[in-house]
């Protein structure tokens, strides 16, 4: 299963866990390559890739691709491959969604009450998801 309810529960309780995608392939020709992670590493060396994975500097996908997710001035901006849904999931059971055919961008206004964490999910026309790790908005006074 997807495990998103468990991930959201862990995040809500303050556990800063990362989200992976893998395939449970038993027959390569039929069900291989169903999930993977896209790592943003400084270089294509094992050490750099492991450092990025440990830092959570990756997203998980079953098909769609993120180009950028930026947080600035109380807004989250997403650019991605063509999808049908872009979803913002955050603490306190917040979920916002932009629907459309061939969406390649979406923006979400967080308002004045910033969440403790948020993550982005994109879903393509074939129903395949990709999701970011949680972005933690550590509030300081």
C-alpha positions, -999 to 999 in steps of 0.1 A, spaced: 0 0 0 9 36 -2 12 43 36 3 80 33 -19 78 64 10 64 84 34 90 71 10 118 79 5 104 115 43 101 120 48 137 107 19 150 129 37 135 159 69 152 150 88 123 135 109 136 106 109 105 84 116 103 47 93 89 21 105 63 -4 90 46 -35 101 12 -45 87 -17 -65 79 -51 -51 89 -67 -83 85 -104 -87 84 -105 -125 106 -78 -141 88 -78 -174 54 -72 -158 59 -51 -127 94 -39 -126 104 -2 -122 72 8 -104 88 32 -80 121 50 -74 137 80 -58 151 110 -76 181 122 -57 195 157 -58 232 150 -51 262 172 -55 278 146 -78 272 111 -91 294 95 -65 282 69 -40 293 92 -11 274 122 -25 243 101 -32 243 86 3 247 121 18 217 134 -1 196 104 8 204 108 45 195 145 43 162 137 26 173 156 -5 152 135 -29 116 128 -39 98 96 -45 80 87 -78 60 61 -96 61 82 -128 57 120 -126 86 144 -121 91 175 -100 111 203 -116 109 226 -85 91 232 -53 98 266 -37 85 282 -5 86 319 -4 66 347 12 39 323 25 34 306 -8 44 272 -22 50 271 -59 53 237 -77 66 230 -112 64 195 -126 58 172 -155 22 171 -169 -1 159 -142 -38 160 -133 -35 168 -96 -11 188 -75 -19 183 -38 -5 202 -7 -7 181 24 1 197 58 -4 193 95 -37 197 112 -53 177 84 -49 204 58 -51 193 22 -54 216 -9 -56 204 -44 -54 219 -79 -71 198 -106 -66 200 -144 -55 183 -175 -18 187 -183 -9 208 -152 27 217 -151 25 242 -122 5 251 -92 7 276 -63 -7 274 -28 -12 303 -4 -3 292 31 -19 322 48 -7 336 81 -10 304 100 20 285 87 19 247 91 46 229 110 52 207 79 40 203 44 46 180 15 35 179 -21 20 151 -41 15 151 -78 -6 125 -97 -5 120 -135 -32 110 -160 -23 73 -154 -29 77 -117 8 74 -109 20 96 -79 52 113 -69 57 130 -36 82 151 -18 95 146 16 80 168 43 93 203 44 95 213 81 88 250 88 105 254 121 88 284 137 110 307 158 99 337 177 
